[in-house]
């Protein structure tokens, strides 16, 4: 059963005893770097959420600091301004 898309590099199903194993030709080829590729792939799969989590955390901290600095220095902190205005109009006795 072949299709127009099938090539030599397509995924094959190989029967070994009773089990069927799926093999990709590019991953099965003999190479001295196969074990390095496999270890690197396992390491990436084990730690894949950490870079994304770190990026989100850094983005959140940067946005929080940026917005708070804008609020404090460029908007003049409206709450503090209102308190100062109140005490200017009503000085303590």
N, CA, C and O atoms as CSV, one atom per row, in Angstrom:
chain,resi,resn,atom,element,x,y,z
A,1,UNK,N,N,0.844,-1.165,0.000
A,1,UNK,CA,C,0.000,0.000,0.000
A,1,UNK,C,C,0.894,1.235,0.000
A,1,UNK,O,O,1.421,1.632,1.040
A,2,UNK,N,N,1.057,1.826,-1.155
A,2,UNK,CA,C,1.897,3.016,-1.260
A,2,UNK,C,C,1.041,4.183,-1.698
A,2,UNK,O,O,0.034,4.021,-2.386
A,3,UNK,N,N,1.463,5.349,-1.286
A,3,UNK,CA,C,0.775,6.566,-1.696
A,3,UNK,C,C,1.758,7.435,-2.458
A,3,UNK,O,O,2.943,7.120,-2.562
A,4,UNK,N,N,1.249,8.520,-2.983
A,4,UNK,CA,C,2.104,9.419,-3.743
A,4,UNK,C,C,3.127,10.102,-2.838
A,4,UNK,O,O,4.181,10.528,-3.311
A,5,UNK,N,N,2.832,10.209,-1.557
A,5,UNK,CA,C,3.731,10.890,-0.630
A,5,UNK,C,C,4.816,9.979,-0.063
A,5,UNK,O,O,5.796,10.477,0.490
A,6,UNK,N,N,4.673,8.686,-0.182
A,6,UNK,CA,C,5.635,7.794,0.454
A,6,UNK,C,C,6.995,7.912,-0.218
A,6,UNK,O,O,7.098,7.942,-1.444
A,7,UNK,N,N,8.027,7.977,0.600
A,7,UNK,CA,C,9.405,8.049,0.114
A,7,UNK,C,C,10.223,7.045,0.903
A,7,UNK,O,O,9.686,6.292,1.715
A,8,UNK,N,N,11.504,7.040,0.664
A,8,UNK,CA,C,12.381,6.132,1.393
A,8,UNK,C,C,12.501,6.532,2.862
A,8,UNK,O,O,12.795,5.688,3.709
A,9,UNK,N,N,12.279,7.803,3.171
A,9,UNK,CA,C,12.441,8.288,4.535
A,9,UNK,C,C,11.139,8.236,5.334
A,9,UNK,O,O,11.099,8.742,6.455
A,10,UNK,N,N,10.121,7.668,4.816
A,10,UNK,CA,C,8.843,7.629,5.531
A,10,UNK,C,C,8.949,6.708,6.748
A,10,UNK,O,O,9.893,5.928,6.881
A,11,UNK,N,N,7.978,6.819,7.609
A,11,UNK,CA,C,7.951,6.009,8.825
A,11,UNK,C,C,7.586,4.579,8.460
A,11,UNK,O,O,6.651,4.335,7.696
A,12,UNK,N,N,8.331,3.647,9.013
A,12,UNK,CA,C,8.078,2.232,8.740
A,12,UNK,C,C,7.571,1.560,10.010
A,12,UNK,O,O,7.864,1.998,11.122
A,13,UNK,N,N,6.815,0.504,9.827
A,13,UNK,CA,C,6.397,-0.313,10.960
A,13,UNK,C,C,7.111,-1.648,10.811
A,13,UNK,O,O,6.955,-2.341,9.806
A,14,UNK,N,N,7.896,-1.997,11.824
A,14,UNK,CA,C,8.700,-3.210,11.771
A,14,UNK,C,C,8.172,-4.172,12.826
A,14,UNK,O,O,7.937,-3.788,13.972
A,15,UNK,N,N,7.991,-5.419,12.428
A,15,UNK,CA,C,7.508,-6.418,13.375
A,15,UNK,C,C,8.702,-7.096,14.021
A,15,UNK,O,O,9.569,-7.637,13.336
A,16,UNK,N,N,8.740,-7.062,15.352
A,16,UNK,CA,C,9.792,-7.756,16.088
A,16,UNK,C,C,9.104,-8.677,17.078
A,16,UNK,O,O,8.580,-8.229,18.098
A,17,UNK,N,N,9.108,-9.933,16.779
A,17,UNK,CA,C,8.393,-10.883,17.619
A,17,UNK,C,C,6.905,-10.607,17.515
A,17,UNK,O,O,6.339,-10.645,16.423
A,18,UNK,N,N,6.279,-10.334,18.626
A,18,UNK,CA,C,4.859,-10.053,18.647
A,18,UNK,C,C,4.615,-8.548,18.596
A,18,UNK,O,O,3.558,-8.105,18.147
A,19,UNK,N,N,5.588,-7.761,19.055
A,19,UNK,CA,C,5.418,-6.311,19.120
A,19,UNK,C,C,5.667,-5.655,17.774
A,19,UNK,O,O,6.485,-6.115,16.977
A,20,UNK,N,N,4.946,-4.576,17.540
A,20,UNK,CA,C,5.206,-3.742,16.380
A,20,UNK,C,C,5.909,-2.488,16.868
A,20,UNK,O,O,5.471,-1.857,17.831
A,21,UNK,N,N,6.982,-2.134,16.215
A,21,UNK,CA,C,7.708,-0.928,16.578
A,21,UNK,C,C,7.723,0.011,15.394
A,21,UNK,O,O,7.867,-0.403,14.243
A,22,UNK,N,N,7.572,1.273,15.701
A,22,UNK,CA,C,7.621,2.274,14.659
A,22,UNK,C,C,9.037,2.823,14.617
A,22,UNK,O,O,9.594,3.219,15.641
A,23,UNK,N,N,9.605,2.843,13.435
A,23,UNK,CA,C,10.969,3.330,13.301
A,23,UNK,C,C,11.027,4.369,12.200
A,23,UNK,O,O,10.345,4.256,11.181
A,24,UNK,N,N,11.835,5.362,12.414
A,24,UNK,CA,C,12.091,6.333,11.371
A,24,UNK,C,C,13.487,6.072,10.845
A,24,UNK,O,O,14.427,5.858,11.612
A,25,UNK,N,N,13.610,6.091,9.542
A,25,UNK,CA,C,14.867,5.722,8.918
A,25,UNK,C,C,15.980,6.673,9.341
A,25,UNK,O,O,17.107,6.227,9.561
A,26,UNK,N,N,15.698,7.975,9.461
A,26,UNK,CA,C,16.745,8.931,9.811
A,26,UNK,C,C,17.258,8.718,11.229
A,26,UNK,O,O,18.425,9.002,11.499
A,27,UNK,N,N,16.430,8.231,12.137
A,27,UNK,CA,C,16.862,8.022,13.511
A,27,UNK,C,C,17.558,6.680,13.706
A,27,UNK,O,O,18.273,6.493,14.690
A,28,UNK,N,N,17.358,5.752,12.786
A,28,UNK,CA,C,17.908,4.416,12.931
A,28,UNK,C,C,19.263,4.298,12.253
A,28,UNK,O,O,20.014,3.366,12.542
A,29,UNK,N,N,19.588,5.216,11.366
A,29,UNK,CA,C,20.852,5.128,10.644
A,29,UNK,C,C,22.013,5.085,11.622
A,29,UNK,O,O,21.983,5.725,12.673
A,30,UNK,N,N,23.029,4.326,11.264
A,30,UNK,CA,C,24.179,4.215,12.154
A,30,UNK,C,C,24.980,5.503,12.117
A,30,UNK,O,O,25.312,6.020,11.050
A,31,UNK,N,N,25.277,6.002,13.284
A,31,UNK,CA,C,26.061,7.219,13.404
A,31,UNK,C,C,26.713,7.226,14.771
A,31,UNK,O,O,26.194,6.630,15.715
A,32,UNK,N,N,27.835,7.891,14.879
A,32,UNK,CA,C,28.497,7.975,16.175
A,32,UNK,C,C,27.785,8.958,17.090
A,32,UNK,O,O,28.026,8.950,18.297
A,33,UNK,N,N,26.908,9.811,16.546
A,33,UNK,CA,C,26.238,10.828,17.340
A,33,UNK,C,C,24.813,10.447,17.718
A,33,UNK,O,O,24.094,11.269,18.287
A,34,UNK,N,N,24.389,9.230,17.420
A,34,UNK,CA,C,23.012,8.841,17.733
A,34,UNK,C,C,22.717,8.941,19.224
A,34,UNK,O,O,21.659,9.441,19.607
A,35,UNK,N,N,23.631,8.474,20.075
A,35,UNK,CA,C,23.376,8.523,21.518
A,35,UNK,C,C,23.354,9.961,22.015
A,35,UNK,O,O,22.603,10.277,22.938
A,36,UNK,N,N,24.159,10.836,21.424
A,36,UNK,CA,C,24.166,12.242,21.829
A,36,UNK,C,C,22.846,12.893,21.445
A,36,UNK,O,O,22.270,13.639,22.237
A,37,UNK,N,N,22.362,12.622,20.245
A,37,UNK,CA,C,21.083,13.178,19.803
A,37,UNK,C,C,19.954,12.698,20.714
A,37,UNK,O,O,19.086,13.481,21.100
A,38,UNK,N,N,19.970,11.423,21.051
A,38,UNK,CA,C,18.911,10.863,21.885
A,38,UNK,C,C,18.939,11.491,23.282
A,38,UNK,O,O,17.893,11.854,23.820
A,39,UNK,N,N,20.141,11.618,23.872
A,39,UNK,CA,C,20.248,12.231,25.196
A,39,UNK,C,C,19.798,13.679,25.168
A,39,UNK,O,O,19.103,14.132,26.078
A,40,UNK,N,N,20.185,14.406,24.135
A,40,UNK,CA,C,19.795,15.814,24.026
A,40,UNK,C,C,18.279,15.940,23.865
A,40,UNK,O,O,17.662,16.830,24.451
A,41,UNK,N,N,17.686,15.057,23.077
A,41,UNK,CA,C,16.240,15.086,22.878
A,41,UNK,C,C,15.515,14.786,24.190
A,41,UNK,O,O,14.516,15.435,24.499
A,42,UNK,N,N,15.996,13.819,24.962
A,42,UNK,CA,C,15.377,13.510,26.248
A,42,UNK,C,C,15.520,14.677,27.215
A,42,UNK,O,O,14.599,14.974,27.977
A,43,UNK,N,N,16.673,15.339,27.186
A,43,UNK,CA,C,16.882,16.486,28.068
A,43,UNK,C,C,15.931,17.615,27.699
A,43,UNK,O,O,15.361,18.252,28.586
A,44,UNK,N,N,15.749,17.873,26.417
A,44,UNK,CA,C,14.828,18.924,25.993
A,44,UNK,C,C,13.399,18.591,26.387
A,44,UNK,O,O,12.658,19.479,26.808
A,45,UNK,N,N,12.996,17.336,26.262
A,45,UNK,CA,C,11.642,16.946,26.627
A,45,UNK,C,C,11.428,17.058,28.133
A,45,UNK,O,O,10.326,17.378,28.578
A,46,UNK,N,N,12.471,16.799,28.922
A,46,UNK,CA,C,12.325,16.838,30.371
A,46,UNK,C,C,12.179,18.264,30.886
A,46,UNK,O,O,11.460,18.488,31.859
A,47,UNK,N,N,12.840,19.231,30.263
A,47,UNK,CA,C,12.857,20.594,30.764
A,47,UNK,C,C,12.158,21.574,29.842
A,47,UNK,O,O,12.440,22.770,29.922
A,48,UNK,N,N,11.283,21.145,28.992
A,48,UNK,CA,C,10.692,22.055,28.001
A,48,UNK,C,C,9.866,23.177,28.590
A,48,UNK,O,O,9.848,24.241,27.972
A,49,UNK,N,N,9.167,23.059,29.739
A,49,UNK,CA,C,8.366,24.203,30.190
A,49,UNK,C,C,9.185,25.316,30.835
A,49,UNK,O,O,8.706,26.447,30.917
A,50,UNK,N,N,10.409,25.034,31.296
A,50,UNK,CA,C,11.157,26.042,32.047
A,50,UNK,C,C,11.511,27.284,31.253
A,50,UNK,O,O,11.363,28.384,31.786
A,51,UNK,N,N,11.971,27.183,30.008
A,51,UNK,CA,C,12.259,28.426,29.274
A,51,UNK,C,C,11.015,29.276,29.061
A,51,UNK,O,O,11.085,30.503,29.138
A,52,UNK,N,N,9.886,28.646,28.797
A,52,UNK,CA,C,8.648,29.403,28.594
A,52,UNK,C,C,8.182,30.034,29.900
A,52,UNK,O,O,7.739,31.183,29.911
A,53,UNK,N,N,8.279,29.294,30.995
A,53,UNK,CA,C,7.897,29.834,32.294
A,53,UNK,C,C,8.787,31.012,32.666
A,53,UNK,O,O,8.304,32.035,33.152
A,54,UNK,N,N,10.081,30.865,32.438
A,54,UNK,CA,C,11.017,31.946,32.748
A,54,UNK,C,C,10.709,33.174,31.915
A,54,UNK,O,O,10.736,34.295,32.424
A,55,UNK,N,N,10.416,32.973,30.638
A,55,UNK,CA,C,10.099,34.100,29.771
A,55,UNK,C,C,8.834,34.805,30.262
A,55,UNK,O,O,8.784,36.035,30.277
A,56,UNK,N,N,7.822,34.053,30.659
A,56,UNK,CA,C,6.588,34.667,31.171
A,56,UNK,C,C,6.842,35.405,32.479
A,56,UNK,O,O,6.316,36.498,32.686
A,57,UNK,N,N,7.645,34.815,33.363
A,57,UNK,CA,C,7.924,35.459,34.648
A,57,UNK,C,C,8.704,36.753,34.455
A,57,UNK,O,O,8.393,37.764,35.085
A,58,UNK,N,N,9.706,36.730,33.597
A,58,UNK,CA,C,10.501,37.940,33.339
A,58,UNK,C,C,9.631,39.006,32.687
A,58,UNK,O,O,9.742,40.188,33.011
A,59,UNK,N,N,8.773,38.592,31.778
A,59,UNK,CA,C,7.877,39.544,31.118
A,59,UNK,C,C,6.936,40.176,32.137
A,59,UNK,O,O,6.700,41.383,32.092
A,60,UNK,N,N,6.400,39.382,33.046
A,60,UNK,CA,C,5.500,39.913,34.065
A,60,UNK,C,C,6.192,40.888,34.998
A,60,UNK,O,O,5.629,41.927,35.342
A,61,UNK,N,N,7.411,40.561,35.411
A,61,UNK,CA,C,8.159,41.464,36.291
A,61,UNK,C,C,8.482,42.759,35.563
A,61,UNK,O,O,8.338,43.843,36.128
A,62,UNK,N,N,8.919,42.652,34.308
A,62,UNK,CA,C,9.257,43.858,33.543
A,62,UNK,C,C,8.029,44.737,33.333
A,62,UNK,O,O,8.107,45.957,33.472
A,63,UNK,N,N,6.900,44.126,33.000
A,63,UNK,CA,C,5.679,44.913,32.809
A,63,UNK,C,C,5.243,45.557,34.124
A,63,UNK,O,O,4.835,46.719,34.134
A,64,UNK,N,N,5.322,44.827,35.224
A,64,UNK,CA,C,4.945,45.376,36.522
A,64,UNK,C,C,5.811,46.558,36.919
A,64,UNK,O,O,5.300,47.582,37.371
A,65,UNK,N,N,7.119,46.420,36.751
A,65,UNK,CA,C,8.017,47.527,37.081
A,65,UNK,C,C,7.786,48.724,36.168
A,65,UNK,O,O,7.768,49.869,36.619
A,66,UNK,N,N,7.609,48.444,34.877
A,66,UNK,CA,C,7.387,49.539,33.927
A,66,UNK,C,C,6.119,50.319,34.224
A,66,UNK,O,O,6.129,51.550,34.233
A,67,UNK,N,N,5.036,49.610,34.464
A,67,UNK,CA,C,3.759,50.274,34.740
A,67,UNK,C,C,3.812,51.011,36.074
A,67,UNK,O,O,3.285,52.118,36.188
A,68,UNK,N,N,4.438,50.415,37.081
A,68,UNK,CA,C,4.506,51.095,38.380
A,68,UNK,C,C,5.378,52.343,38.311
A,68,UNK,O,O,5.045,53.353,38.931
A,69,UNK,N,N,6.478,52.302,37.576
A,69,UNK,CA,C,7.310,53.504,37.419
A,69,UNK,C,C,6.568,54.582,36.638
A,69,UNK,O,O,6.664,55.764,36.966
A,70,UNK,N,N,5.828,54.179,35.607
A,70,UNK,CA,C,5.028,55.147,34.851
A,70,UNK,C,C,3.987,55.792,35.762
A,70,UNK,O,O,3.797,57.008,35.730
A,71,UNK,N,N,3.320,54.985,36.567
A,71,UNK,CA,C,2.287,55.489,37.482
A,71,UNK,C,C,2.891,56.441,38.506
A,71,UNK,O,O,2.317,57.488,38.804
A,72,UNK,N,N,4.047,56.074,39.040
A,72,UNK,CA,C,4.650,56.855,40.123
A,72,UNK,C,C,5.224,58.180,39.621
A,72,UNK,O,O,4.995,59.221,40.237
A,73,UNK,N,N,5.964,58.157,38.517
A,73,UNK,CA,C,6.713,59.342,38.107
A,73,UNK,C,C,6.030,60.159,37.011
A,73,UNK,O,O,6.117,61.387,37.033
A,74,UNK,N,N,5.360,59.525,36.062
A,74,UNK,CA,C,4.766,60.284,34.964
A,74,UNK,C,C,3.334,60.722,35.258
A,74,UNK,O,O,2.914,61.789,34.812
A,75,UNK,N,N,2.581,59.912,36.002
A,75,UNK,CA,C,1.222,60.311,36.372
A,75,UNK,C,C,1.214,61.078,37.681
A,75,UNK,O,O,0.200,61.683,38.029
A,76,UNK,N,N,2.300,61.068,38.401
A,76,UNK,CA,C,2.400,61.821,39.637
A,76,UNK,C,C,1.710,61.165,40.808
A,76,UNK,O,O,1.425,61.843,41.795
A,77,UNK,N,N,1.433,59.896,40.747
A,77,UNK,CA,C,0.785,59.150,41.836
A,77,UNK,C,C,-0.437,59.901,42.363
A,77,UNK,O,O,-0.335,60.595,43.374
A,78,UNK,N,N,-1.585,59.778,41.703
A,78,UNK,CA,C,-2.782,60.556,42.049
A,78,UNK,C,C,-3.188,60.460,43.518
A,78,UNK,O,O,-3.693,61.440,44.067
A,79,UNK,N,N,-2.990,59.331,44.166
A,79,UNK,CA,C,-3.355,59.213,45.583
A,79,UNK,C,C,-2.493,60.131,46.450
A,79,UNK,O,O,-3.009,60.843,47.312
A,80,UNK,N,N,-1.203,60.113,46.222
A,80,UNK,CA,C,-0.305,60.976,46.992
A,80,UNK,C,C,-0.601,62.439,46.710
A,80,UNK,O,O,-0.566,63.276,47.612
A,81,UNK,N,N,-0.890,62.738,45.457
A,81,UNK,CA,C,-1.225,64.117,45.091
A,81,UNK,C,C,-2.491,64.586,45.817
A,81,UNK,O,O,-2.554,65.722,46.286
A,82,UNK,N,N,-3.494,63.713,45.908
A,82,UNK,CA,C,-4.742,64.066,46.597
A,82,UNK,C,C,-4.504,64.282,48.093
A,82,UNK,O,O,-5.093,65.183,48.690
A,83,UNK,N,N,-3.649,63.464,48.697
A,83,UNK,CA,C,-3.352,63.625,50.127
A,83,UNK,C,C,-2.619,64.938,50.375
A,83,UNK,O,O,-2.941,65.662,51.317
A,84,UNK,N,N,-1.623,65.253,49.523
A,84,UNK,CA,C,-0.896,66.522,49.676
A,84,UNK,C,C,-1.833,67.713,49.508
A,84,UNK,O,O,-1.745,68.694,50.247
A,85,UNK,N,N,-2.724,67.618,48.538
A,85,UNK,CA,C,-3.673,68.710,48.298
A,85,UNK,C,C,-4.600,68.893,49.513
A,85,UNK,O,O,-4.909,70.024,49.885
A,86,UNK,N,N,-5.035,67.806,50.119
A,86,UNK,CA,C,-5.896,67.885,51.300
A,86,UNK,C,C,-5.176,68.603,52.444
A,86,UNK,O,O,-5.754,69.480,53.087
A,87,UNK,N,N,-3.922,68.237,52.698
A,87,UNK,CA,C,-3.194,68.852,53.804
A,87,UNK,C,C,-2.795,70.295,53.506
A,87,UNK,O,O,-2.592,71.078,54.434
A,88,UNK,N,N,-2.678,70.659,52.228
A,88,UNK,CA,C,-2.442,72.068,51.906
A,88,UNK,C,C,-3.691,72.897,52.210
A,88,UNK,O,O,-3.593,74.023,52.699
A,89,UNK,N,N,-4.859,72.335,51.918
A,89,UNK,CA,C,-6.112,73.050,52.181
A,89,UNK,C,C,-6.470,73.022,53.666
A,89,UNK,O,O,-7.045,73.982,54.180
A,90,UNK,N,N,-6.138,71.936,54.358
A,90,UNK,CA,C,-6.473,71.767,55.777
A,90,UNK,C,C,-5.194,71.475,56.567
A,90,UNK,O,O,-4.924,70.316,56.881
A,91,UNK,N,N,-4.417,72.483,56.887
A,91,UNK,CA,C,-3.157,72.222,57.602
A,91,UNK,C,C,-3.425,71.677,59.006
A,91,UNK,O,O,-4.426,72.024,59.632
A,92,UNK,N,N,-2.521,70.822,59.493
A,92,UNK,CA,C,-2.706,70.297,60.851
A,92,UNK,C,C,-2.561,71.410,61.885
A,92,UNK,O,O,-1.802,72.357,61.677
A,93,UNK,N,N,-3.275,71.301,62.981
A,93,UNK,CA,C,-3.256,72.351,64.014
A,93,UNK,C,C,-2.164,72.171,65.005
A,93,UNK,O,O,-2.028,72.975,65.927
